[in-house]
């Protein structure tokens, strides 16, 4: 993984306001143990990551946004290519940050991703989201 590697984040429909992802999409939830799941862009393309997430894992996503390894590093967020529970999986580690710093880092990552734009967007899913598992890790 290089500093420019794109890290693909699946965007849950609940994390969309006015057609754009909220900072919540870039912040780990309590059940995530301060780890934010992303796909390694060196190993998978955006549409394939979405198809895996929605088809194989059966989670909900309206599309894929991206941040870079360097953007994470700039926020003191190490990226771990852990390959678990699937080979393309990486975790962005927020564990060293306090709550206020987590919020700030998530906001910065969201701004970077929105500026970069959607990497893949399922317009059909946006219009009529399927009933699927609501796990949005």
N, C-alpha and C positions, 0 to 999 in steps of 0.2 A: 504494500500500500504506500502510495506517495502522498505528499502534502496536497496535491491536486485531485486525488481520488474523490469522486463523488460518492456520497453516502446517501442512499435513497431511503426516505422516510415515508411510510404509508400514512395517509391522512384519513382518519376516521370521520364519517359524516357529521358527528356531533362537534367536531373541532373546526367547522367552517362557519364563518360569518361574512355576509356580503360577497360570497364567492372566493374568499381568501381564508387560508388557515389561520387560526389563532395561535398565540404563543403556547397554549396548552398542548398543541401537537408536537412541540419540541421540548417538553418538560416531562420527566418521568413521573408516573403516578406512584403513590405509596406502595402498591403491590409490586412495583418494578424494582424495588430495592436500590433506587438511585441509578438505575441503568436504563438507557434509552436504546431501544432496538432499531437498527437500520440494516440495510443491505449494502454490501460492498460492491460499488460500481465497477471495480476491476474484474469482478466475477460474474456479474449479471447486468442485463439491460433493464431500464425502467419498466417497460411493459411486462417483461418476463417476471420481474419482482412482484408486480401487482397481480399477475395471474397466479403466481405461487401463493401469495398472501391470501387472496380471495378464493382461489380454487382448491388448493391443497390444504392450507391451514384453516380455511373457512371463516376468516375474519372479514370485517367490513372495511372498505377503503374506497374513497371517491377518486383517488389518484395518488401520484407520487411527486414529492418535492425533493430537493437535494441541497445538501450542505457539503462542504469539503472537510477533509481531514485537517487542513490548515486552519479553517474557520473554527473548528472545535479546539485545536491547540491554542489558538489566540484567546480562548475563553477558559483556559486551564482545564480542558476536558479531554482526557486521554481516550483514544479510540482503540478498543481491543477487538482484534479479528479472532473471535472465539470459536467460530464455526459450529456453534450449538444454539439452537436445536437443528440447524441445517447449515450446509457448507458456506453459504454466502452471508451468514449472520455476523454482525458486529454489534458491540455494545459501546455506547458513549457513556463514560463513567462520570457521573455527577457527585459521587460520594465524598469528595474532598471539599465541596462547596456548602456553605450555610444557605438557609432558605432564601434569603434576599439575593444572594449571589446566583442561586439556581434560577430565580425569576429573571434576573438581568441577563444571564447567559441564554436562557430560552428565548427571550425577546430579541436578542442579537441574532441568534440562529434563525428565528422566524423571519426577520427582516432580510437576511441574506438569501434565504430560500425563496421568499416572495419576489425579491429582486431578480433572482435567476429564472423564476417562472416554473410552471408545471412541467415536469419531465414526462409525465404521462397522465392523462385524465380520461376517465371512463364517463363520457357524457350520458350514456344510457343509464349508468348506475346513479348518476346525479339526479336524473329525472325520477327514477323509481327504485330506491335502494332495496335490495333483497333482504329478506329476513335471514340473518346469519348471526353467528356468535358475536356478542358485543365486546369481546376482549379487545382492547385497543392498545396493547403494549407495543 
